[in-house]
């Protein structure tokens, strides 16, 4: 009797119009010809070599001879061209496979980009948000070409990669934003952001202005929500920066000049921001951010740009 195979709840799907492949188990060659959705855990190239046929194609005996394939590749429902493709997850350490987007996961857990000048209060507000809503949000793990520091762990603090790997990922469109500072490159990959969404969390991206522009103009990554956090004035920001007591004078001046540029951009028609929050009172600003991110109350961004 044909053996019906259960769907795997943890594997994502790749849309495939037609498949024909052979595999060998205990000196018996099985040929698969089918149409439909195919699930796989990581690289399509690795998974394709371990395909299992549809539930109606294998007898119980041949299933037992090739059961090692069952957790890797299972054919599901018939192909329907009207169904939009839901792509497979990408391995963050794979720089060769073209990026594929799990749009369902990213739509259910839409990423949020938070930007703002140094001293605007981003770190304080985000720490409070994560503390009060444990398990709801996550930060993506960025890629970098710099060497790890003594306390840093690969895959946790950063994905530490070679220059060649990084450049290959840039060429295939695997980053939603990237930049080079002091000879080292840094980037936020599609895979890293998607991984957070597939874990059932909302990915928070804390990035600077140029990164915001790249994310907003990415050719195929689904548009996230954008929130800009700004101080009430440059004078207040200068007081905050000097009050830290951690920066030299030239660093303070540099941060203030950058803040002017970022605040001007936030008011321009080019800015993608869905919300601008003025942090003139920390508790009030936090509540405004929380309502946007947690409750989805995004006001008309034009109202927030008024002087």
Secondary structure, 3 states (H helix, E strand, C coil): CECCCCCCCCCCEEEEEEEEEEEEECCEEEEEEEEEEEECCCCHHHHHCCCCCCCCCCEHHHHHHCHHHCCCCCECCCCCCCCCCCCCCCCCCCCCCCCCCCHHHHHHCCCEEEECCCCCCHHHHHHHHHHHCCCCEEECCCEECCCCCCCCCECCCEEECCHHHHHHHHHCCCEEEEEEECCEEEEEEHHHHHHHHHCCCEEEEECCHHHHHHHHCCCCCCCCEEEEEEECCHHHHHHHHHHHCCCCHHHHHHHHHHHHHHHHHHHCCCCCCCEEEEECCHHHHHHHHHHHHCCCCCCCHHHHCCC
